[in-house]
Amino acid sequence: MPTDHPRFDSLAQEVYLGLWRTYDRLRALEDELFAGFELTAQQYNVLRLLKAAQPESVPTLSLVERLVSRAPDVTRMIDRLKQGGLVTRERSVGDRRVVRVAITEAGISLLQKIAGPLEECHAKQLGHLSQADLKRLSELLREARRPHEAERSAWG
């Protein structure tokens, strides 16, 4: 099927590859920021979710469902955060298979240190877009994800 963009097989391919390229460019800025705090973006996301759940701890499986992207080894990631004193982890008394995770004061303190630089990073990433453009982009991305999200996804 011919397209107005001969470099791509279809408009859908052009859009998908454009999303991928955009993710790569925006992620590079974030990776650099988090490396300065000895974190990955995924570890930051875990800390952010745990802070939002305070004062409750969160079951690991529930945490996995809320992550921005899939984490192949959440247990190892939680272990690293625990070793850094940023989270606590405990098995549920009622069901030993359930592991609950909570953020520590050190984790909260780290998030507070990251807040300003992260805001600057987001401004570098997307600050050139208007609020109306950002809102529309967010809506389009949500609509693109919708058929691929679990029924009750926090991202739906």
mmCIF file of the C-alpha atoms, coordinates in Angstrom:
data_MODEL
# 
_entry.id   MODEL 
# 
loop_
_atom_site.group_PDB 
_atom_site.id 
_atom_site.type_symbol 
_atom_site.label_atom_id 
_atom_site.label_alt_id 
_atom_site.label_comp_id 
_atom_site.label_asym_id 
_atom_site.label_entity_id 
_atom_site.label_seq_id 
_atom_site.pdbx_PDB_ins_code 
_atom_site.Cartn_x 
_atom_site.Cartn_y 
_atom_site.Cartn_z 
_atom_site.occupancy 
_atom_site.B_iso_or_equiv 
_atom_site.pdbx_formal_charge 
_atom_site.auth_seq_id 
_atom_site.auth_comp_id 
_atom_site.auth_asym_id 
_atom_site.auth_atom_id 
_atom_site.pdbx_PDB_model_num 
ATOM 1   C CA . MET A 1 1   ? 0.000  0.000   0.000  1.00 0.00 ? 1   MET A CA 1 
ATOM 2   C CA . PRO A 1 2   ? 1.655  3.253   -1.105 1.00 0.00 ? 2   PRO A CA 1 
ATOM 3   C CA . THR A 1 3   ? 2.062  6.009   1.467  1.00 0.00 ? 3   THR A CA 1 
ATOM 4   C CA . ASP A 1 4   ? 2.989  9.673   1.372  1.00 0.00 ? 4   ASP A CA 1 
ATOM 5   C CA . HIS A 1 5   ? 6.114  8.676   3.291  1.00 0.00 ? 5   HIS A CA 1 
ATOM 6   C CA . PRO A 1 6   ? 8.118  6.228   1.136  1.00 0.00 ? 6   PRO A CA 1 
ATOM 7   C CA . ARG A 1 7   ? 10.617 5.580   3.956  1.00 0.00 ? 7   ARG A CA 1 
ATOM 8   C CA . PHE A 1 8   ? 7.897  3.649   5.793  1.00 0.00 ? 8   PHE A CA 1 
ATOM 9   C CA . ASP A 1 9   ? 5.693  0.727   4.828  1.00 0.00 ? 9   ASP A CA 1 
ATOM 10  C CA . SER A 1 10  ? 2.609  2.441   6.262  1.00 0.00 ? 10  SER A CA 1 
ATOM 11  C CA . LEU A 1 11  ? 1.461  5.423   8.268  1.00 0.00 ? 11  LEU A CA 1 
ATOM 12  C CA . ALA A 1 12  ? 1.052  3.109   11.286 1.00 0.00 ? 12  ALA A CA 1 
ATOM 13  C CA . GLN A 1 13  ? 4.708  2.075   10.967 1.00 0.00 ? 13  GLN A CA 1 
ATOM 14  C CA . GLU A 1 14  ? 5.790  5.714   10.696 1.00 0.00 ? 14  GLU A CA 1 
ATOM 15  C CA . VAL A 1 15  ? 3.850  6.614   13.849 1.00 0.00 ? 15  VAL A CA 1 
ATOM 16  C CA . TYR A 1 16  ? 5.152  3.602   15.769 1.00 0.00 ? 16  TYR A CA 1 
ATOM 17  C CA . LEU A 1 17  ? 8.764  4.259   14.810 1.00 0.00 ? 17  LEU A CA 1 
ATOM 18  C CA . GLY A 1 18  ? 8.246  7.937   15.626 1.00 0.00 ? 18  GLY A CA 1 
ATOM 19  C CA . LEU A 1 19  ? 7.052  6.983   19.108 1.00 0.00 ? 19  LEU A CA 1 
ATOM 20  C CA . TRP A 1 20  ? 10.044 4.699   19.549 1.00 0.00 ? 20  TRP A CA 1 
ATOM 21  C CA . ARG A 1 21  ? 12.496 7.396   18.382 1.00 0.00 ? 21  ARG A CA 1 
ATOM 22  C CA . THR A 1 22  ? 10.837 9.987   20.650 1.00 0.00 ? 22  THR A CA 1 
ATOM 23  C CA . TYR A 1 23  ? 11.021 7.604   23.624 1.00 0.00 ? 23  TYR A CA 1 
ATOM 24  C CA . ASP A 1 24  ? 14.719 7.028   22.931 1.00 0.00 ? 24  ASP A CA 1 
ATOM 25  C CA . ARG A 1 25  ? 15.504 10.755  22.827 1.00 0.00 ? 25  ARG A CA 1 
ATOM 26  C CA . LEU A 1 26  ? 13.463 11.665  25.901 1.00 0.00 ? 26  LEU A CA 1 
ATOM 27  C CA . ARG A 1 27  ? 14.672 8.652   27.878 1.00 0.00 ? 27  ARG A CA 1 
ATOM 28  C CA . ALA A 1 28  ? 18.341 9.570   27.337 1.00 0.00 ? 28  ALA A CA 1 
ATOM 29  C CA . LEU A 1 29  ? 17.820 12.798  29.315 1.00 0.00 ? 29  LEU A CA 1 
ATOM 30  C CA . GLU A 1 30  ? 16.074 10.924  32.117 1.00 0.00 ? 30  GLU A CA 1 
ATOM 31  C CA . ASP A 1 31  ? 18.682 8.151   32.244 1.00 0.00 ? 31  ASP A CA 1 
ATOM 32  C CA . GLU A 1 32  ? 21.414 10.748  32.702 1.00 0.00 ? 32  GLU A CA 1 
ATOM 33  C CA . LEU A 1 33  ? 19.486 12.420  35.521 1.00 0.00 ? 33  LEU A CA 1 
ATOM 34  C CA . PHE A 1 34  ? 18.730 9.208   37.429 1.00 0.00 ? 34  PHE A CA 1 
ATOM 35  C CA . ALA A 1 35  ? 22.295 7.904   36.989 1.00 0.00 ? 35  ALA A CA 1 
ATOM 36  C CA . GLY A 1 36  ? 23.428 10.931  38.996 1.00 0.00 ? 36  GLY A CA 1 
ATOM 37  C CA . PHE A 1 37  ? 21.326 9.593   41.881 1.00 0.00 ? 37  PHE A CA 1 
ATOM 38  C CA . GLU A 1 38  ? 22.456 5.988   41.314 1.00 0.00 ? 38  GLU A CA 1 
ATOM 39  C CA . LEU A 1 39  ? 18.943 4.961   40.240 1.00 0.00 ? 39  LEU A CA 1 
ATOM 40  C CA . THR A 1 40  ? 17.275 3.667   37.129 1.00 0.00 ? 40  THR A CA 1 
ATOM 41  C CA . ALA A 1 41  ? 14.063 5.176   35.797 1.00 0.00 ? 41  ALA A CA 1 
ATOM 42  C CA . GLN A 1 42  ? 12.278 1.981   36.820 1.00 0.00 ? 42  GLN A CA 1 
ATOM 43  C CA . GLN A 1 43  ? 13.599 2.226   40.403 1.00 0.00 ? 43  GLN A CA 1 
ATOM 44  C CA . TYR A 1 44  ? 12.487 5.860   40.550 1.00 0.00 ? 44  TYR A CA 1 
ATOM 45  C CA . ASN A 1 45  ? 9.039  4.809   39.379 1.00 0.00 ? 45  ASN A CA 1 
ATOM 46  C CA . VAL A 1 46  ? 8.828  2.217   42.182 1.00 0.00 ? 46  VAL A CA 1 
ATOM 47  C CA . LEU A 1 47  ? 9.777  4.836   44.774 1.00 0.00 ? 47  LEU A CA 1 
ATOM 48  C CA . ARG A 1 48  ? 7.240  7.294   43.338 1.00 0.00 ? 48  ARG A CA 1 
ATOM 49  C CA . LEU A 1 49  ? 4.454  4.697   43.510 1.00 0.00 ? 49  LEU A CA 1 
ATOM 50  C CA . LEU A 1 50  ? 5.374  3.712   47.067 1.00 0.00 ? 50  LEU A CA 1 
ATOM 51  C CA . LYS A 1 51  ? 5.390  7.337   48.193 1.00 0.00 ? 51  LYS A CA 1 
ATOM 52  C CA . ALA A 1 52  ? 1.909  7.819   46.706 1.00 0.00 ? 52  ALA A CA 1 
ATOM 53  C CA . ALA A 1 53  ? 0.662  4.776   48.644 1.00 0.00 ? 53  ALA A CA 1 
ATOM 54  C CA . GLN A 1 54  ? 1.921  6.017   52.021 1.00 0.00 ? 54  GLN A CA 1 
ATOM 55  C CA . PRO A 1 55  ? 1.397  5.187   54.782 1.00 0.00 ? 55  PRO A CA 1 
ATOM 56  C CA . GLU A 1 56  ? 0.388  1.823   53.333 1.00 0.00 ? 56  GLU A CA 1 
ATOM 57  C CA . SER A 1 57  ? 2.787  -0.769  52.029 1.00 0.00 ? 57  SER A CA 1 
ATOM 58  C CA . VAL A 1 58  ? 2.088  -2.213  48.591 1.00 0.00 ? 58  VAL A CA 1 
ATOM 59  C CA . PRO A 1 59  ? 1.984  -5.875  47.536 1.00 0.00 ? 59  PRO A CA 1 
ATOM 60  C CA . THR A 1 60  ? 4.719  -6.521  44.980 1.00 0.00 ? 60  THR A CA 1 
ATOM 61  C CA . LEU A 1 61  ? 2.248  -7.823  42.387 1.00 0.00 ? 61  LEU A CA 1 
ATOM 62  C CA . SER A 1 62  ? 0.145  -4.671  42.704 1.00 0.00 ? 62  SER A CA 1 
ATOM 63  C CA . LEU A 1 63  ? 3.304  -2.613  42.238 1.00 0.00 ? 63  LEU A CA 1 
ATOM 64  C CA . VAL A 1 64  ? 4.157  -4.524  39.053 1.00 0.00 ? 64  VAL A CA 1 
ATOM 65  C CA . GLU A 1 65  ? 0.737  -3.672  37.573 1.00 0.00 ? 65  GLU A CA 1 
ATOM 66  C CA . ARG A 1 66  ? 1.283  0.057   38.141 1.00 0.00 ? 66  ARG A CA 1 
ATOM 67  C CA . LEU A 1 67  ? 4.765  0.334   36.651 1.00 0.00 ? 67  LEU A CA 1 
ATOM 68  C CA . VAL A 1 68  ? 5.181  2.419   33.511 1.00 0.00 ? 68  VAL A CA 1 
ATOM 69  C CA . SER A 1 69  ? 6.996  -0.409  31.728 1.00 0.00 ? 69  SER A CA 1 
ATOM 70  C CA . ARG A 1 70  ? 7.403  -4.085  32.427 1.00 0.00 ? 70  ARG A CA 1 
ATOM 71  C CA . ALA A 1 71  ? 10.118 -5.027  34.868 1.00 0.00 ? 71  ALA A CA 1 
ATOM 72  C CA . PRO A 1 72  ? 11.483 -8.495  34.191 1.00 0.00 ? 72  PRO A CA 1 
ATOM 73  C CA . ASP A 1 73  ? 12.911 -8.943  37.681 1.00 0.00 ? 73  ASP A CA 1 
ATOM 74  C CA . VAL A 1 74  ? 11.029 -6.853  40.212 1.00 0.00 ? 74  VAL A CA 1 
ATOM 75  C CA . THR A 1 75  ? 12.438 -8.905  43.084 1.00 0.00 ? 75  THR A CA 1 
ATOM 76  C CA . ARG A 1 76  ? 16.010 -7.951  42.164 1.00 0.00 ? 76  ARG A CA 1 
ATOM 77  C CA . MET A 1 77  ? 15.003 -4.306  41.739 1.00 0.00 ? 77  MET A CA 1 
ATOM 78  C CA . ILE A 1 78  ? 13.341 -4.267  45.184 1.00 0.00 ? 78  ILE A CA 1 
ATOM 79  C CA . ASP A 1 79  ? 16.433 -5.971  46.624 1.00 0.00 ? 79  ASP A CA 1 
ATOM 80  C CA . ARG A 1 80  ? 18.644 -3.156  45.291 1.00 0.00 ? 80  ARG A CA 1 
ATOM 81  C CA . LEU A 1 81  ? 16.345 -0.487  46.696 1.00 0.00 ? 81  LEU A CA 1 
ATOM 82  C CA . LYS A 1 82  ? 16.288 -2.311  50.031 1.00 0.00 ? 82  LYS A CA 1 
ATOM 83  C CA . GLN A 1 83  ? 20.096 -2.563  50.089 1.00 0.00 ? 83  GLN A CA 1 
ATOM 84  C CA . GLY A 1 84  ? 20.200 1.200   49.566 1.00 0.00 ? 84  GLY A CA 1 
ATOM 85  C CA . GLY A 1 85  ? 17.867 1.674   52.536 1.00 0.00 ? 85  GLY A CA 1 
ATOM 86  C CA . LEU A 1 86  ? 15.186 3.195   50.303 1.00 0.00 ? 86  LEU A CA 1 
ATOM 87  C CA . VAL A 1 87  ? 12.449 0.597   50.896 1.00 0.00 ? 87  VAL A CA 1 
ATOM 88  C CA . THR A 1 88  ? 11.406 -2.033  53.383 1.00 0.00 ? 88  THR A CA 1 
ATOM 89  C CA . ARG A 1 89  ? 10.040 -5.415  52.433 1.00 0.00 ? 89  ARG A CA 1 
ATOM 90  C CA . GLU A 1 90  ? 8.054  -7.863  54.535 1.00 0.00 ? 90  GLU A CA 1 
ATOM 91  C CA . ARG A 1 91  ? 6.038  -10.998 54.008 1.00 0.00 ? 91  ARG A CA 1 
ATOM 92  C CA . SER A 1 92  ? 2.365  -10.830 54.858 1.00 0.00 ? 92  SER A CA 1 
ATOM 93  C CA . VAL A 1 93  ? 1.478  -12.600 58.111 1.00 0.00 ? 93  VAL A CA 1 
ATOM 94  C CA . GLY A 1 94  ? -1.799 -13.893 56.676 1.00 0.00 ? 94  GLY A CA 1 
ATOM 95  C CA . ASP A 1 95  ? -0.331 -15.159 53.380 1.00 0.00 ? 95  ASP A CA 1 
ATOM 96  C CA . ARG A 1 96  ? 3.421  -15.796 53.264 1.00 0.00 ? 96  ARG A CA 1 
ATOM 97  C CA . ARG A 1 97  ? 3.327  -15.692 49.452 1.00 0.00 ? 97  ARG A CA 1 
ATOM 98  C CA . VAL A 1 98  ? 2.460  -11.969 49.543 1.00 0.00 ? 98  VAL A CA 1 
ATOM 99  C CA . VAL A 1 99  ? 5.411  -9.597  49.871 1.00 0.00 ? 99  VAL A CA 1 
ATOM 100 C CA . ARG A 1 100 ? 4.632  -5.987  50.809 1.00 0.00 ? 100 ARG A CA 1 
ATOM 101 C CA . VAL A 1 101 ? 6.970  -3.089  50.078 1.00 0.00 ? 101 VAL A CA 1 
ATOM 102 C CA . ALA A 1 102 ? 7.057  0.405   51.623 1.00 0.00 ? 102 ALA A CA 1 
ATOM 103 C CA . ILE A 1 103 ? 9.209  3.477   51.111 1.00 0.00 ? 103 ILE A CA 1 
ATOM 104 C CA . THR A 1 104 ? 11.545 4.566   53.918 1.00 0.00 ? 104 THR A CA 1 
ATOM 105 C CA . GLU A 1 105 ? 12.391 8.079   55.087 1.00 0.00 ? 105 GLU A CA 1 
ATOM 106 C CA . ALA A 1 106 ? 15.622 7.782   53.072 1.00 0.00 ? 106 ALA A CA 1 
ATOM 107 C CA . GLY A 1 107 ? 13.559 6.961   49.986 1.00 0.00 ? 107 GLY A CA 1 
ATOM 108 C CA . ILE A 1 108 ? 11.313 9.967   50.560 1.00 0.00 ? 108 ILE A CA 1 
ATOM 109 C CA . SER A 1 109 ? 14.354 12.174  51.083 1.00 0.00 ? 109 SER A CA 1 
ATOM 110 C CA . LEU A 1 110 ? 15.861 10.956  47.802 1.00 0.00 ? 110 LEU A CA 1 
ATOM 111 C CA . LEU A 1 111 ? 12.614 11.717  45.941 1.00 0.00 ? 111 LEU A CA 1 
ATOM 112 C CA . GLN A 1 112 ? 12.698 15.236  47.389 1.00 0.00 ? 112 GLN A CA 1 
ATOM 113 C CA . LYS A 1 113 ? 16.274 15.703  46.111 1.00 0.00 ? 113 LYS A CA 1 
ATOM 114 C CA . ILE A 1 114 ? 15.275 14.446  42.666 1.00 0.00 ? 114 ILE A CA 1 
ATOM 115 C CA . ALA A 1 115 ? 12.128 16.609  42.382 1.00 0.00 ? 115 ALA A CA 1 
ATOM 116 C CA . GLY A 1 116 ? 13.773 19.847  41.194 1.00 0.00 ? 116 GLY A CA 1 
ATOM 117 C CA . PRO A 1 117 ? 16.196 18.293  38.712 1.00 0.00 ? 117 PRO A CA 1 
ATOM 118 C CA . LEU A 1 118 ? 13.403 16.064  37.391 1.00 0.00 ? 118 LEU A CA 1 
ATOM 119 C CA . GLU A 1 119 ? 11.165 19.063  36.811 1.00 0.00 ? 119 GLU A CA 1 
ATOM 120 C CA . GLU A 1 120 ? 14.008 20.665  34.843 1.00 0.00 ? 120 GLU A CA 1 
ATOM 121 C CA . CYS A 1 121 ? 14.441 17.428  32.886 1.00 0.00 ? 121 CYS A CA 1 
ATOM 122 C CA . HIS A 1 122 ? 10.745 17.346  31.965 1.00 0.00 ? 122 HIS A CA 1 
ATOM 123 C CA . ALA A 1 123 ? 11.013 20.990  30.866 1.00 0.00 ? 123 ALA A CA 1 
ATOM 124 C CA . LYS A 1 124 ? 13.923 20.028  28.566 1.00 0.00 ? 124 LYS A CA 1 
ATOM 125 C CA . GLN A 1 125 ? 11.969 17.043  27.282 1.00 0.00 ? 125 GLN A CA 1 
ATOM 126 C CA . LEU A 1 126 ? 8.592  18.653  26.609 1.00 0.00 ? 126 LEU A CA 1 
ATOM 127 C CA . GLY A 1 127 ? 8.714  22.294  27.681 1.00 0.00 ? 127 GLY A CA 1 
ATOM 128 C CA . HIS A 1 128 ? 8.580  23.479  24.073 1.00 0.00 ? 128 HIS A CA 1 
ATOM 129 C CA . LEU A 1 129 ? 5.000  22.155  23.778 1.00 0.00 ? 129 LEU A CA 1 
ATOM 130 C CA . SER A 1 130 ? 2.004  24.189  24.934 1.00 0.00 ? 130 SER A CA 1 
ATOM 131 C CA . GLN A 1 131 ? -0.265 22.945  27.715 1.00 0.00 ? 131 GLN A CA 1 
ATOM 132 C CA . ALA A 1 132 ? -2.994 22.333  25.120 1.00 0.00 ? 132 ALA A CA 1 
ATOM 133 C CA . ASP A 1 133 ? -0.571 20.288  22.975 1.00 0.00 ? 133 ASP A CA 1 
ATOM 134 C CA . LEU A 1 134 ? 0.555  18.283  26.001 1.00 0.00 ? 134 LEU A CA 1 
ATOM 135 C CA . LYS A 1 135 ? -3.030 17.533  26.963 1.00 0.00 ? 135 LYS A CA 1 
ATOM 136 C CA . ARG A 1 136 ? -3.914 16.452  23.424 1.00 0.00 ? 136 ARG A CA 1 
ATOM 137 C CA . LEU A 1 137 ? -0.779 14.312  23.167 1.00 0.00 ? 137 LEU A CA 1 
ATOM 138 C CA . SER A 1 138 ? -1.631 12.644  26.475 1.00 0.00 ? 138 SER A CA 1 
ATOM 139 C CA . GLU A 1 139 ? -5.150 11.913  25.220 1.00 0.00 ? 139 GLU A CA 1 
ATOM 140 C CA . LEU A 1 140 ? -3.843 10.453  21.945 1.00 0.00 ? 140 LEU A CA 1 
ATOM 141 C CA . LEU A 1 141 ? -1.336 8.247   23.756 1.00 0.00 ? 141 LEU A CA 1 
ATOM 142 C CA . ARG A 1 142 ? -4.040 7.002   26.141 1.00 0.00 ? 142 ARG A CA 1 
ATOM 143 C CA . GLU A 1 143 ? -6.276 6.188   23.182 1.00 0.00 ? 143 GLU A CA 1 
ATOM 144 C CA . ALA A 1 144 ? -3.435 4.364   21.385 1.00 0.00 ? 144 ALA A CA 1 
ATOM 145 C CA . ARG A 1 145 ? -2.792 2.234   24.511 1.00 0.00 ? 145 ARG A CA 1 
ATOM 146 C CA . ARG A 1 146 ? -6.426 1.586   25.382 1.00 0.00 ? 146 ARG A CA 1 
ATOM 147 C CA . PRO A 1 147 ? -6.979 -1.707  23.485 1.00 0.00 ? 147 PRO A CA 1 
ATOM 148 C CA . HIS A 1 148 ? -3.675 -3.059  24.827 1.00 0.00 ? 148 HIS A CA 1 
ATOM 149 C CA . GLU A 1 149 ? -4.184 -2.312  28.527 1.00 0.00 ? 149 GLU A CA 1 
ATOM 150 C CA . ALA A 1 150 ? -5.659 -4.653  31.115 1.00 0.00 ? 150 ALA A CA 1 
ATOM 151 C CA . GLU A 1 151 ? -9.314 -3.929  31.837 1.00 0.00 ? 151 GLU A CA 1 
ATOM 152 C CA . ARG A 1 152 ? -8.735 -2.076  35.123 1.00 0.00 ? 152 ARG A CA 1 
ATOM 153 C CA . SER A 1 153 ? -5.274 -0.719  34.400 1.00 0.00 ? 153 SER A CA 1 
ATOM 154 C CA . ALA A 1 154 ? -4.271 2.475   36.147 1.00 0.00 ? 154 ALA A CA 1 
ATOM 155 C CA . TRP A 1 155 ? -3.011 3.531   32.703 1.00 0.00 ? 155 TRP A CA 1 
ATOM 156 C CA . GLY A 1 156 ? -6.337 2.950   30.896 1.00 0.00 ? 156 GLY A CA 1 
# 
